[in-house]
Amino acid sequence: MITFLAVMLVGGGGMLAAGLYVRSIDSGIERVDAFTGVPEESRPQVVADGAMNIMLLGSDSRDPENGSGSRSDTIILAHLPKDRSSAQLISIPRDSWVHVPTSKDGRGGRDAKINAAYAWGGIPLMVQTVEEFTGVRIDHVALVDFSGFKEIVDALGGVEIDVEQSFTSTHSLNPDGRREFVKGRQTMDGAAALDYARERYAFANGDFARIKHQQQVIKAILDKAVSGGVVTNPAKLNSFVKATADAVAVDRSMSLLDLAMELRHLRSGNLGFFTCPTKGTGRVGSESVVIVDKAKAARVFDAVRRDSVPEILAAGK
């Protein structure tokens, strides 16, 4: 989604400026092989021509829990309808218990937490797993290092976040590892926004709270970027573009210039944030997992597959 923020922002800044800045993003962003080795015969068929589905994978390289970086902390299926008038972002909890196909070197081939696919077979196995789970064909992939939130937010001069309840983060960027958050609307700098987006131990619903907070920060970044005069301020725009380029990687076929032109009218009010329906948490053997509500999830992803936005909105409630 961070890639979207940059291309949407510069896409609205005039064709010449957009072309220059998108080329700047394009040249600075790492490219990855997302579909190499994904067997075509196992992939879902395209049902709705013109719609686009992008898998967003997020990790946090600064999180002390994530030293290996071998698993994806955040999985989002972003659906762009054919008319590009909106976008629906569906978060899939990382501990969702699903079937993981067999990787090229023989790992997987069994039920596991969905983010195990990344550890076992990298991005291609993650594509296979999400496609099998959702029945939705993935057109593009973007990887986001959520630690990059700090630089992106600071480039914007901070963001406004409405904190639902007071809590203490115990995995903070502060020297003592703690940060207090007080209930109410407030401006957060990059370090505070990152602490807010990564914390899960302070909440009874753990990762579900973290998903909601990540969605809040994404929306707040877009709101500030659009309303903060970034496009008309070359220094701010350069900082924002550089921070974005440093935080993301995309698949080799994604055209950021095309995406910028297609999404130039999209704003945060046209974004819908959802979470894959679940039945809460449970245990499988010794593992704590998220139990997917298969019937409700099937309705959501079937609507995505058919590009039926009203049904996505209804099923996602």
Buried (B, 14 or more C-beta within 10 A) or exposed (E): BBBBBBBBBBBBBBEEBBBEBBEBBBEEBEEBEBBEBBEEEEBBEEBBEEBBBBBBBBBBEBBEEBEEBEBBBBBBBBBBBEEBEBBBBBBBBBBBBBBBBBBBEEBBEEEBBBBBBBBBBBBBBBBBBBBBBBBBBBBBBBBBBBBBBBBBBBBBBBBEBEBBEEBEBEBBBEEEEEBEBEEEEBEBBBBBBBBBBBBBEBBEEBBBBBBBBBBBBBBBBBBBBBEBEBBEEEEBBBBBBBBBBBBBBBBEEBBBBEBBBBBBEBBBEEBBBBBBBBEEBEEEEEEEBBBBBEEBBBBBBBBBBBBBBEBBBEBBE
